[in-house]
Amino acid sequence: MLRALAYDHGGPTSLILSKLDRALTMFPEPPTATLVLGRIEEADGAYTFHWSNAGHPPPLLVGADGTTSYLAPAHHGIPVGIDPAGGPAKVSPKAAVG
């Protein structure tokens, strides 16, 4: 379902997660899941990683030199399928890739 929403509607990752959360309300007992949805975009030779979080640990960024750091948003959101009104993080944090 997530793949179909991302392909068909596109848009910011936070919007796609919100649409998934609302779509899960069609089930009498909605499934729940934690997830991170990310997309890498290229513009003028530079790459940017756009992502949103639904109750999952943040992505781990591994630098070219092997150093690691978590990409931590101010708000992690809650898992999808629990409360579409409160749902996933509404911001789409970005990180430069390269």
C-alpha positions as CSV (number, residue, x, y, z in Angstrom):
1,M,0.0,0.0,0.0
2,L,2.8,2.4,0.9
3,R,4.6,1.8,-2.4
4,A,1.4,2.5,-4.4
5,L,0.7,5.7,-2.5
6,A,4.3,6.9,-3.0
7,Y,4.2,6.1,-6.7
8,D,0.7,7.3,-7.5
9,H,0.6,10.5,-5.4
10,G,4.2,11.4,-4.8
11,G,4.7,14.5,-2.7
12,P,6.6,15.1,0.5
13,T,7.4,11.9,2.5
14,S,5.4,13.2,5.5
15,L,2.3,13.6,3.3
16,I,2.7,10.0,1.9
17,L,2.9,8.7,5.5
18,S,-0.1,10.7,6.5
19,K,-2.1,9.2,3.5
20,L,-1.0,5.7,4.5
21,D,-2.2,6.3,8.1
22,R,-5.6,7.5,6.8
23,A,-5.9,4.6,4.4
24,L,-5.3,2.1,7.2
25,T,-8.5,3.3,8.9
26,M,-10.5,1.2,6.3
27,F,-9.6,-1.9,8.3
28,P,-11.7,-2.8,11.4
29,E,-8.5,-3.5,13.3
30,P,-5.8,-1.5,11.4
31,P,-2.4,-3.0,11.2
32,T,0.3,-0.9,12.9
33,A,4.0,-0.4,11.9
34,T,6.9,1.8,12.7
35,L,8.8,2.9,9.6
36,V,11.0,5.5,8.0
37,L,10.2,6.6,4.5
38,G,13.1,8.2,2.6
39,R,13.7,9.5,-0.9
40,I,17.0,10.7,-2.4
41,E,16.6,13.5,-5.0
42,E,19.2,14.9,-7.3
43,A,19.3,18.6,-8.4
44,D,22.2,20.2,-10.1
45,G,24.6,17.4,-9.2
46,A,23.8,17.6,-5.5
47,Y,21.8,14.9,-3.7
48,T,19.4,15.4,-0.8
49,F,17.8,12.7,1.4
50,H,14.2,13.6,2.3
51,W,12.7,11.5,5.0
52,S,9.9,11.2,7.6
53,N,9.5,9.0,10.6
54,A,6.5,7.1,12.0
55,G,7.7,5.9,15.5
56,H,10.8,4.2,14.2
57,P,14.4,4.9,15.2
58,P,15.9,7.5,12.9
59,P,18.1,6.6,10.0
60,L,21.8,6.1,10.7
61,L,24.1,8.3,8.4
62,V,27.4,6.7,7.6
63,G,30.0,9.2,6.3
64,A,32.7,8.4,3.7
65,D,35.2,8.2,6.5
66,G,33.1,5.6,8.4
67,T,31.8,8.0,11.1
68,T,28.1,7.5,12.0
69,S,25.4,9.8,13.3
70,Y,21.6,9.5,13.7
71,L,19.4,11.8,11.7
72,A,17.1,12.8,14.6
73,P,14.1,14.9,14.0
74,A,12.5,17.0,16.7
75,H,9.4,14.8,16.5
76,H,9.4,11.0,15.7
77,G,5.7,10.7,15.3
78,I,3.8,7.6,16.3
79,P,3.5,4.3,14.4
80,V,1.1,4.3,11.4
81,G,-2.3,2.6,12.1
82,I,-2.7,4.0,15.6
83,D,-4.1,7.5,15.3
84,P,-4.3,9.1,11.9
85,A,-4.9,12.5,13.5
86,G,-1.6,12.3,15.4
87,G,0.3,10.2,13.0
88,P,3.8,10.4,11.5
89,A,6.1,13.3,11.9
90,K,4.8,16.1,9.8
91,V,8.2,17.6,8.9
92,S,10.5,16.1,6.3
93,P,14.0,16.5,7.6
94,K,16.7,16.7,4.9
95,A,20.3,15.6,4.8
96,A,22.9,16.2,2.2
97,V,24.2,13.1,0.5
98,G,27.6,12.8,-0.8
